[in-house]
Amino acid sequence: MKFGQALEEMEKGNKVCRAGWNGKGMYLYLASQLTDWCEPCIVMFTAQGKHQPGWLSSQADMLASDWEIFLPL
C-alpha cells in the first residue's frame, strides 16, 4: 500500500511497517495521547525494542508502495 493508506490504517489503530525495512519487528503506530500536554504523533517501535516518538518519514518512505499492516510473528 502507499504511505497515505498507511496513515489511514494508523488512524484506525493499526500498526504499519515497510516490507523493505531491515530491522525485525519494527513498526509505526499513532500515539493519540502520550500525556495531557502532548499532541498526537507517529511512534516507531525500533529493532532494539524501544518506542521512539516523533518518527519522521523520508521522501523514500512517502513515495514507497511497500507499506503493509504489521502482523507480529
C-alpha positions as a printed Julia matrix, in Angstrom:
73×3 Matrix{Float64}:
  0.0     0.0    0.0
  1.03    3.64  -0.36
  2.04    5.95   2.51
 -1.34    7.73   2.57
 -3.08    4.4    3.05
 -0.61    3.52   5.82
 -1.54    6.77   7.59
 -5.22    5.87   7.31
 -4.5     2.46   8.83
 -2.67    4.07  11.76
 -5.67    6.36  12.3
 -7.8     3.19  12.59
 -5.46    1.91  15.32
 -3.39   -0.47  13.18
  0.4    -0.76  13.24
  2.19   -0.46   9.9
  5.63   -1.23   8.52
  7.5    -1.34   5.26
  8.29   -4.7    3.69
 11.76   -3.37   2.84
 12.79   -2.49   6.4
 15.78   -4.49   7.6
 15.04   -4.38  11.33
 12.91   -7.25  12.56
  9.77   -6.32  14.44
  9.91   -2.62  13.53
  6.59   -0.83  13.07
  4.85    2.52  13.34
  1.72    3.47  15.22
 -0.16    6.63  16.03
  0.04    7.73  19.66
 -3.15    9.71  20.08
 -2.19   10.99  23.51
  1.1    10.26  25.26
  0.45   12.83  28.01
 -2.01   15.65  28.66
  0.34   18.17  27.05
  1.41   16.13  24.02
 -0.21   16.28  20.59
 -0.71   13.04  18.62
  2.44   11.76  16.93
  3.75    8.81  14.97
  5.83    6.45  17.1
  8.31    3.89  15.8
  8.86    0.64  17.65
 12.53    0.03  16.88
 14.54   -3.13  16.26
 16.08   -2.51  19.7
 12.66   -2.83  21.35
 12.23    0.88  22.15
  9.34    3.23  21.39
 10.65    6.31  19.55
  8.07    9.15  19.43
  8.25   11.72  16.66
  9.18    9.48  13.71
  9.63   11.5   10.52
  9.24    9.99   7.09
 11.85   10.36   4.38
 10.91   11.08   0.77
 11.64    7.43   0.04
  9.15    6.4    2.74
  6.47    8.74   1.38
  6.89    7.5   -2.2
  7.18    3.79  -1.35
  4.39    1.37  -2.14
  5.58   -1.48   0.1
  3.71   -0.37   3.23
  1.74   -3.09   4.97
 -0.18   -3.72   8.18
  2.23   -5.07  10.79
  1.42   -8.59  11.91
  3.58   -9.97  14.73
  5.28  -13.27  14.04
